[in-house]
Structure formats: structure tokens, C-alpha cells
């Protein structure tokens, strides 16, 4: 779990800031490195290359987070309307196992028709004696 969160963060950090420079050691056989100034065109190309990769990574991370939030909210609403006793457990399972957790939930959830409650207008299973939202019969 920690690696799933830390790896993209560390990867993004090094992608954005660059990898740490290794310590330069004096080598008698190699001449010292010569640095030259980049032309404005080379600077623009370097910025475009780095910024494009960072933007793709940012969009990917935001999509993954958005998908996780969507799945968690949907599972919570569906589990509550079907009267599942451990709603929080199913939400956590879906968040940590992603699509596999969602498939497990869909295979094990109670099946039946959902109808609208006349009191609170929330959806509830027909077989439930009371509405899980408003607790009215």
C-alpha cells in the first residue's frame, strides 16, 4: 500500500526536479567537463520535453485518483441502498484493490430490485423491511 502511494510521488519528484547529481571525482585521465550556454531554441525544446512528461504524469495521477473516488462513492451509495452491513469495509476494499475490489463487491452484493422510498425518495431494496436512509417502513 505504501509503495503504491510513495512510488508515483518519488517518481514524480525526480521527474520534475531531476535526479540528484553524483559526486564528481577528480579523474586524471578525463578532461574537465565544458559547459556551454543553450540557445533560446534549445531552452524551449528542453522545457517542452520536461513539461510535457510532467503534464502527462499529472493527468494520469489525477485520473487514477478520480476513478478511485468515483468507485468509492458508488460502492458506498449502492451498499447503503442494498442494506449491506459493512459499507466502510467495502469502500476500503474497493479503494485499495481498485477494479478487483469492485468486481468482488459486485459478485457478493445482495441482488434484487431497487425502488424509491416514498418518505425520503432514496433507493432501497424491495425486500428490506425499513429504508436504510430514513429508517421508515
MISETI-162129 format. One line per field, with one value per atom (N, C-alpha, C): residue number from 1; residue in three letters; x negated, y, z negated; atom name. Coordinates in steps of 0.1 Angstrom, whole numbers, always signed. Each point is the difference from the previous one (the first is absolute). Layout:
N
seq [NUM / ...]
type [ALA / ...]
x [X / ...]
y [Y / ...]
z [Z / ...]
atom [CA / ...]
// end
This chain:
137
seq [1 / 1 / 1 / 2 / 2 / 2 / 3 / 3 / 3 / 4 / 4 / 4 / 5 / 5 / 5 / 6 / 6 / 6 / 7 / 7 / 7 / 8 / 8 / 8 / 9 / 9 / 9 / 10 / 10 / 10 / 11 / 11 / 11 / 12 / 12 / 12 / 13 / 13 / 13 / 14 / 14 / 14 / 15 / 15 / 15 / 16 / 16 / 16 / 17 / 17 / 17 / 18 / 18 / 18 / 19 / 19 / 19 / 20 / 20 / 20 / 21 / 21 / 21 / 22 / 22 / 22 / 23 / 23 / 23 / 24 / 24 / 24 / 25 / 25 / 25 / 26 / 26 / 26 / 27 / 27 / 27 / 28 / 28 / 28 / 29 / 29 / 29 / 30 / 30 / 30 / 31 / 31 / 31 / 32 / 32 / 32 / 33 / 33 / 33 / 34 / 34 / 34 / 35 / 35 / 35 / 36 / 36 / 36 / 37 / 37 / 37 / 38 / 38 / 38 / 39 / 39 / 39 / 40 / 40 / 40 / 41 / 41 / 41 / 42 / 42 / 42 / 43 / 43 / 43 / 44 / 44 / 44 / 45 / 45 / 45 / 46 / 46 / 46 / 47 / 47 / 47 / 48 / 48 / 48 / 49 / 49 / 49 / 50 / 50 / 50 / 51 / 51 / 51 / 52 / 52 / 52 / 53 / 53 / 53 / 54 / 54 / 54 / 55 / 55 / 55 / 56 / 56 / 56 / 57 / 57 / 57 / 58 / 58 / 58 / 59 / 59 / 59 / 60 / 60 / 60 / 61 / 61 / 61 / 62 / 62 / 62 / 63 / 63 / 63 / 64 / 64 / 64 / 65 / 65 / 65 / 66 / 66 / 66 / 67 / 67 / 67 / 68 / 68 / 68 / 69 / 69 / 69 / 70 / 70 / 70 / 71 / 71 / 71 / 72 / 72 / 72 / 73 / 73 / 73 / 74 / 74 / 74 / 75 / 75 / 75 / 76 / 76 / 76 / 77 / 77 / 77 / 78 / 78 / 78 / 79 / 79 / 79 / 80 / 80 / 80 / 81 / 81 / 81 / 82 / 82 / 82 / 83 / 83 / 83 / 84 / 84 / 84 / 85 / 85 / 85 / 86 / 86 / 86 / 87 / 87 / 87 / 88 / 88 / 88 / 89 / 89 / 89 / 90 / 90 / 90 / 91 / 91 / 91 / 92 / 92 / 92 / 93 / 93 / 93 / 94 / 94 / 94 / 95 / 95 / 95 / 96 / 96 / 96 / 97 / 97 / 97 / 98 / 98 / 98 / 99 / 99 / 99 / 100 / 100 / 100 / 101 / 101 / 101 / 102 / 102 / 102 / 103 / 103 / 103 / 104 / 104 / 104 / 105 / 105 / 105 / 106 / 106 / 106 / 107 / 107 / 107 / 108 / 108 / 108 / 109 / 109 / 109 / 110 / 110 / 110 / 111 / 111 / 111 / 112 / 112 / 112 / 113 / 113 / 113 / 114 / 114 / 114 / 115 / 115 / 115 / 116 / 116 / 116 / 117 / 117 / 117 / 118 / 118 / 118 / 119 / 119 / 119 / 120 / 120 / 120 / 121 / 121 / 121 / 122 / 122 / 122 / 123 / 123 / 123 / 124 / 124 / 124 / 125 / 125 / 125 / 126 / 126 / 126 / 127 / 127 / 127 / 128 / 128 / 128 / 129 / 129 / 129 / 130 / 130 / 130 / 131 / 131 / 131 / 132 / 132 / 132 / 133 / 133 / 133 / 134 / 134 / 134 / 135 / 135 / 135 / 136 / 136 / 136 / 137 / 137 / 137]
type [UNK / UNK / UNK / UNK / UNK / UNK / UNK / UNK / UNK / UNK / UNK / UNK / UNK / UNK / UNK / UNK / UNK / UNK / UNK / UNK / UNK / UNK / UNK / UNK / UNK / UNK / UNK / UNK / UNK / UNK / UNK / UNK / UNK / UNK / UNK / UNK / UNK / UNK / UNK / UNK / UNK / UNK / UNK / UNK / UNK / UNK / UNK / UNK / UNK / UNK / UNK / UNK / UNK / UNK / UNK / UNK / UNK / UNK / UNK / UNK / UNK / UNK / UNK / UNK / UNK / UNK / UNK / UNK / UNK / UNK / UNK / UNK / UNK / UNK / UNK / UNK / UNK / UNK / UNK / UNK / UNK / UNK / UNK / UNK / UNK / UNK / UNK / UNK / UNK / UNK / UNK / UNK / UNK / UNK / UNK / UNK / UNK / UNK / UNK / UNK / UNK / UNK / UNK / UNK / UNK / UNK / UNK / UNK / UNK / UNK / UNK / UNK / UNK / UNK / UNK / UNK / UNK / UNK / UNK / UNK / UNK / UNK / UNK / UNK / UNK / UNK / UNK / UNK / UNK / UNK / UNK / UNK / UNK / UNK / UNK / UNK / UNK / UNK / UNK / UNK / UNK / UNK / UNK / UNK / UNK / UNK / UNK / UNK / UNK / UNK / UNK / UNK / UNK / UNK / UNK / UNK / UNK / UNK / UNK / UNK / UNK / UNK / UNK / UNK / UNK / UNK / UNK / UNK / UNK / UNK / UNK / UNK / UNK / UNK / UNK / UNK / UNK / UNK / UNK / UNK / UNK / UNK / UNK / UNK / UNK / UNK / UNK / UNK / UNK / UNK / UNK / UNK / UNK / UNK / UNK / UNK / UNK / UNK / UNK / UNK / UNK / UNK / UNK / UNK / UNK / UNK / UNK / UNK / UNK / UNK / UNK / UNK / UNK / UNK / UNK / UNK / UNK / UNK / UNK / UNK / UNK / UNK / UNK / UNK / UNK / UNK / UNK / UNK / UNK / UNK / UNK / UNK / UNK / UNK / UNK / UNK / UNK / UNK / UNK / UNK / UNK / UNK / UNK / UNK / UNK / UNK / UNK / UNK / UNK / UNK / UNK / UNK / UNK / UNK / UNK / UNK / UNK / UNK / UNK / UNK / UNK / UNK / UNK / UNK / UNK / UNK / UNK / UNK / UNK / UNK / UNK / UNK / UNK / UNK / UNK / UNK / UNK / UNK / UNK / UNK / UNK / UNK / UNK / UNK / UNK / UNK / UNK / UNK / UNK / UNK / UNK / UNK / UNK / UNK / UNK / UNK / UNK / UNK / UNK / UNK / UNK / UNK / UNK / UNK / UNK / UNK / UNK / UNK / UNK / UNK / UNK / UNK / UNK / UNK / UNK / UNK / UNK / UNK / UNK / UNK / UNK / UNK / UNK / UNK / UNK / UNK / UNK / UNK / UNK / UNK / UNK / UNK / UNK / UNK / UNK / UNK / UNK / UNK / UNK / UNK / UNK / UNK / UNK / UNK / UNK / UNK / UNK / UNK / UNK / UNK / UNK / UNK / UNK / UNK / UNK / UNK / UNK / UNK / UNK / UNK / UNK / UNK / UNK / UNK / UNK / UNK / UNK / UNK / UNK / UNK / UNK / UNK / UNK / UNK / UNK / UNK / UNK / UNK / UNK / UNK / UNK / UNK / UNK / UNK / UNK / UNK / UNK / UNK / UNK / UNK / UNK / UNK / UNK / UNK / UNK / UNK / UNK / UNK / UNK / UNK / UNK / UNK / UNK / UNK / UNK / UNK / UNK / UNK / UNK / UNK / UNK]
x [-8 / +8 / -9 / -10 / -8 / -8 / -5 / -7 / +9 / +13 / +9 / +1 / -1 / +1 / -13 / -11 / -13 / -7 / +2 / -8 / +4 / +13 / +3 / -4 / +0 / -4 / -15 / -8 / -15 / -3 / +7 / -3 / +3 / +12 / +3 / -10 / -5 / -9 / -13 / -5 / -13 / +3 / +12 / +3 / +1 / +5 / +1 / -13 / -7 / -12 / -13 / +1 / -12 / -6 / -8 / -7 / -11 / -4 / -11 / -13 / -8 / -13 / -9 / -7 / -10 / -12 / -7 / -11 / -11 / -6 / -10 / -13 / -7 / -13 / -11 / -11 / -10 / -6 / +0 / -6 / -11 / -12 / -11 / +0 / +8 / +0 / +10 / +10 / +11 / -2 / +2 / -1 / +13 / -1 / +12 / +11 / +12 / +12 / +1 / +4 / +1 / +15 / +5 / +14 / +2 / +10 / +3 / +14 / +3 / +13 / +9 / +13 / +10 / +5 / +3 / +7 / +14 / +7 / +14 / +9 / -3 / +7 / -2 / -12 / -4 / +7 / +1 / +6 / +15 / +7 / +14 / +2 / -8 / +1 / -1 / -10 / -2 / +12 / +5 / +12 / +12 / +2 / +11 / -1 / -11 / -2 / +2 / -5 / +2 / +15 / +5 / +14 / +10 / -2 / +10 / +0 / -11 / +0 / +6 / -2 / +5 / +15 / +5 / +14 / +8 / -7 / +6 / +1 / -10 / +0 / +10 / +2 / +10 / +14 / +2 / +14 / +3 / -10 / +1 / +4 / -8 / +2 / +14 / +4 / +14 / +11 / -2 / +10 / +1 / -11 / +0 / +7 / -3 / +6 / +15 / +4 / +14 / +8 / -6 / +6 / +2 / -10 / +2 / +11 / +1 / +10 / +14 / +1 / +13 / +4 / -9 / +3 / +4 / -7 / +3 / +14 / +3 / +13 / +11 / -2 / +11 / +2 / -11 / +2 / +6 / -3 / +6 / +15 / +4 / +15 / +7 / -6 / +7 / +1 / -11 / +0 / +11 / +0 / +10 / +14 / +3 / +14 / +4 / -10 / +3 / +0 / -3 / +0 / -12 / -11 / -12 / -5 / -3 / -4 / -14 / -10 / -13 / -4 / +7 / -2 / -15 / -5 / -14 / -10 / +2 / -9 / +0 / +11 / +1 / -6 / +1 / -6 / -15 / -5 / -15 / -5 / +7 / -4 / -1 / +10 / +0 / -11 / -3 / -11 / -13 / -3 / -13 / -2 / +10 / -1 / +5 / +4 / +5 / +10 / -2 / +10 / +3 / -10 / +2 / +10 / -2 / +9 / +15 / +1 / +13 / +7 / -8 / +6 / +4 / -8 / +4 / +13 / +1 / +12 / +12 / -2 / +12 / +4 / -9 / +3 / +7 / -3 / +5 / +11 / +3 / +11 / +13 / +10 / +13 / +7 / +6 / +7 / +15 / +6 / +14 / +3 / +13 / +4 / -1 / -4 / +0 / +12 / +7 / +11 / -2 / +7 / -1 / +9 / -6 / +7 / +10 / +13 / +10 / -3 / -8 / -2 / -12 / -12 / -12 / -4 / +6 / -3 / -13 / -6 / -13 / +4 / -10 / +2 / -2 / +8 / -1 / +5 / -5 / +4 / +14 / +7 / +14 / +1 / -9 / +0 / -3 / -5 / -4 / +13 / +1 / +12 / +0 / -12 / +0 / -10 / +1 / -9 / -13 / -11 / -13 / -4 / +7 / -3 / +8 / +13 / +8 / +6 / -2 / +5 / +15 / +7 / +15 / +3 / +11 / +4 / +5]
y [-12 / +12 / +12 / +1 / +11 / +2 / -11 / +1 / +6 / -4 / +5 / +15 / +5 / +15 / +7 / -6 / +6 / +0 / -11 / -1 / +11 / +2 / +11 / +14 / +2 / +12 / +2 / -10 / +1 / +1 / -8 / +1 / +14 / +6 / +13 / +10 / -1 / +9 / +0 / -12 / -1 / +5 / -3 / +4 / +16 / +6 / +14 / +7 / -4 / +6 / -6 / -11 / -7 / -9 / -9 / -9 / +8 / -4 / +7 / -3 / +10 / -1 / -8 / -9 / -8 / +9 / -4 / +8 / -2 / +12 / -1 / -3 / -9 / -4 / +4 / +4 / +4 / -12 / +0 / -11 / +5 / -5 / +5 / -3 / -10 / -3 / +8 / +6 / +7 / +15 / +7 / +15 / +5 / +12 / +5 / +3 / -1 / +2 / +15 / +2 / +13 / +3 / +11 / +4 / +11 / -1 / +11 / +4 / +12 / +6 / -5 / -3 / -4 / +11 / -2 / +10 / +1 / +11 / +1 / -11 / -4 / -11 / -13 / -3 / -12 / +0 / +12 / +2 / -3 / +4 / -2 / -15 / -7 / -14 / -8 / +4 / -7 / +2 / +12 / +3 / -8 / +0 / -7 / -15 / -6 / -14 / -4 / +8 / -2 / +3 / +11 / +3 / -9 / -5 / -10 / -12 / -6 / -12 / +2 / +11 / +3 / +2 / +6 / +2 / -14 / -9 / -13 / -7 / +0 / -6 / +6 / +13 / +6 / -4 / +0 / -4 / -14 / -9 / -14 / -2 / +7 / -1 / +5 / +11 / +6 / -9 / -7 / -9 / -12 / -5 / -12 / +4 / +12 / +4 / +2 / +7 / +2 / -13 / -10 / -13 / -7 / +1 / -6 / +7 / +13 / +7 / -4 / +0 / -4 / -14 / -9 / -14 / -1 / +7 / +0 / +6 / +11 / +6 / -9 / -5 / -9 / -12 / -7 / -12 / +4 / +12 / +4 / +2 / +7 / +2 / -13 / -8 / -13 / -9 / -1 / -9 / +5 / +13 / +5 / -2 / +2 / -2 / -15 / -9 / -14 / -6 / +8 / -4 / -9 / +2 / -7 / +5 / -9 / +5 / +7 / -5 / +6 / +8 / +12 / +9 / +5 / +4 / +5 / -11 / -12 / -11 / -1 / +0 / -1 / +12 / +12 / +12 / -1 / -4 / -2 / -11 / -11 / -10 / +5 / +7 / +6 / +10 / +8 / +10 / -7 / -10 / -6 / -10 / -7 / -11 / +5 / +12 / +6 / -8 / -3 / -7 / -14 / -7 / -13 / +1 / +10 / +2 / +3 / +8 / +3 / -13 / -8 / -13 / -9 / -1 / -8 / +5 / +13 / +6 / -4 / +2 / -2 / -15 / -9 / -15 / -3 / +7 / -4 / +8 / +11 / +9 / -7 / +4 / -6 / +4 / -10 / +4 / +2 / +8 / +3 / +14 / +3 / +12 / +12 / +11 / +12 / +9 / +5 / +8 / +13 / +10 / +13 / +0 / +5 / +0 / +12 / -2 / +11 / +11 / -3 / +11 / +9 / -6 / +8 / +0 / -7 / -1 / -7 / -6 / -8 / -13 / -7 / -13 / -10 / -11 / -11 / -13 / -11 / -13 / -2 / -7 / -4 / -9 / -8 / -10 / +5 / +12 / +6 / +5 / -4 / +5 / +15 / +6 / +15 / +6 / +12 / +8 / +2 / -3 / +2 / +15 / +9 / +14 / +7 / -2 / +8 / -9 / -13 / -10 / +0 / +3 / -1 / -13 / -6 / -12 / +2]
z [+0 / +0 / +0 / -9 / -1 / +13 / +6 / +13 / +11 / +0 / +10 / -1 / -11 / -2 / +2 / -6 / +0 / +13 / +8 / +12 / +10 / +3 / +9 / -5 / -13 / -6 / +2 / -2 / +1 / +15 / +8 / +15 / +5 / -4 / +4 / -5 / -12 / -6 / +9 / +3 / +8 / +14 / +5 / +14 / +1 / -11 / +0 / -3 / -10 / -5 / +6 / +6 / +5 / -11 / +5 / -10 / -7 / -12 / -7 / +8 / +1 / +7 / -8 / +7 / -8 / -3 / -11 / -4 / +11 / +4 / +10 / -6 / +5 / -5 / +11 / -5 / +9 / +6 / +13 / +8 / +8 / -1 / +7 / +15 / +5 / +14 / +8 / -7 / +7 / -1 / +10 / -1 / -7 / -7 / -6 / +9 / -4 / +8 / +4 / +12 / +5 / +1 / -5 / +0 / +11 / +7 / +10 / -3 / +4 / -1 / +10 / -3 / +9 / +8 / +12 / +8 / -4 / +2 / -4 / +6 / +12 / +7 / -8 / -4 / -8 / -13 / -6 / -13 / +1 / +10 / +3 / +2 / +7 / +3 / -13 / -9 / -12 / -10 / +0 / -9 / +5 / +13 / +6 / -3 / +1 / -2 / -15 / -9 / -14 / -4 / +4 / -4 / +6 / +12 / +5 / -7 / -4 / -8 / -14 / -6 / -13 / +1 / +11 / +1 / +2 / +8 / +2 / -13 / -8 / -13 / -9 / -1 / -8 / +4 / +13 / +5 / -4 / +2 / -4 / -14 / -9 / -14 / -4 / +6 / -3 / +5 / +11 / +5 / -9 / -5 / -9 / -13 / -5 / -13 / +2 / +12 / +3 / +1 / +7 / +1 / -13 / -9 / -13 / -8 / +0 / -7 / +6 / +13 / +6 / -4 / +0 / -4 / -14 / -9 / -14 / -3 / +6 / -2 / +5 / +12 / +6 / -9 / -4 / -9 / -13 / -6 / -13 / +2 / +11 / +2 / +3 / +8 / +4 / -12 / -8 / -12 / -10 / -2 / -9 / +5 / +12 / +5 / +0 / +1 / +0 / -15 / -9 / -14 / -4 / +6 / -3 / -14 / -9 / -14 / +0 / +7 / -1 / +12 / +1 / +11 / +1 / -12 / +0 / +4 / -4 / +4 / +16 / +6 / +14 / +7 / -5 / +6 / -1 / -12 / -1 / +9 / +1 / +9 / +15 / +3 / +14 / +2 / -10 / +2 / +1 / -9 / +0 / +11 / +4 / +11 / +13 / +1 / +13 / +7 / +12 / +8 / -5 / -6 / -5 / -12 / -9 / -11 / +5 / +10 / +6 / +5 / +7 / +5 / -11 / -10 / -12 / -6 / -2 / -5 / +9 / +13 / +9 / +0 / -3 / +0 / -13 / -11 / -13 / -6 / +7 / -5 / +1 / -9 / +1 / +13 / +7 / +13 / -3 / +8 / -1 / +6 / +0 / +6 / -9 / +5 / -9 / +4 / -10 / +2 / -8 / +4 / -7 / -13 / -11 / -13 / +1 / -4 / +1 / -10 / -11 / -10 / +3 / +4 / +2 / +15 / +8 / +15 / +2 / -10 / +2 / +6 / +6 / +6 / -11 / -1 / -9 / +6 / -5 / +6 / -5 / +9 / -3 / -12 / -2 / -11 / -14 / -1 / -13 / -7 / -13 / -8 / -2 / -2 / -2 / +10 / +2 / +9 / -7 / +7 / -7 / -1 / +7 / +0 / -11 / -1 / -9 / -11 / +0 / -10 / -1 / +10 / +0 / +8 / -4 / +7 / +14]
atom [N / CA / C / N / CA / C / N / CA / C / N / CA / C / N / CA / C / N / CA / C / N / CA / C / N / CA / C / N / CA / C / N / CA / C / N / CA / C / N / CA / C / N / CA / C / N / CA / C / N / CA / C / N / CA / C / N / CA / C / N / CA / C / N / CA / C / N / CA / C / N / CA / C / N / CA / C / N / CA / C / N / CA / C / N / CA / C / N / CA / C / N / CA / C / N / CA / C / N / CA / C / N / CA / C / N / CA / C / N / CA / C / N / CA / C / N / CA / C / N / CA / C / N / CA / C / N / CA / C / N / CA / C / N / CA / C / N / CA / C / N / CA / C / N / CA / C / N / CA / C / N / CA / C / N / CA / C / N / CA / C / N / CA / C / N / CA / C / N / CA / C / N / CA / C / N / CA / C / N / CA / C / N / CA / C / N / CA / C / N / CA / C / N / CA / C / N / CA / C / N / CA / C / N / CA / C / N / CA / C / N / CA / C / N / CA / C / N / CA / C / N / CA / C / N / CA / C / N / CA / C / N / CA / C / N / CA / C / N / CA / C / N / CA / C / N / CA / C / N / CA / C / N / CA / C / N / CA / C / N / CA / C / N / CA / C / N / CA / C / N / CA / C / N / CA / C / N / CA / C / N / CA / C / N / CA / C / N / CA / C / N / CA / C / N / CA / C / N / CA / C / N / CA / C / N / CA / C / N / CA / C / N / CA / C / N / CA / C / N / CA / C / N / CA / C / N / CA / C / N / CA / C / N / CA / C / N / CA / C / N / CA / C / N / CA / C / N / CA / C / N / CA / C / N / CA / C / N / CA / C / N / CA / C / N / CA / C / N / CA / C / N / CA / C / N / CA / C / N / CA / C / N / CA / C / N / CA / C / N / CA / C / N / CA / C / N / CA / C / N / CA / C / N / CA / C / N / CA / C / N / CA / C / N / CA / C / N / CA / C / N / CA / C / N / CA / C / N / CA / C / N / CA / C / N / CA / C / N / CA / C / N / CA / C / N / CA / C / N / CA / C / N / CA / C / N / CA / C / N / CA / C / N / CA / C / N / CA / C / N / CA / C / N / CA / C / N / CA / C]
// end
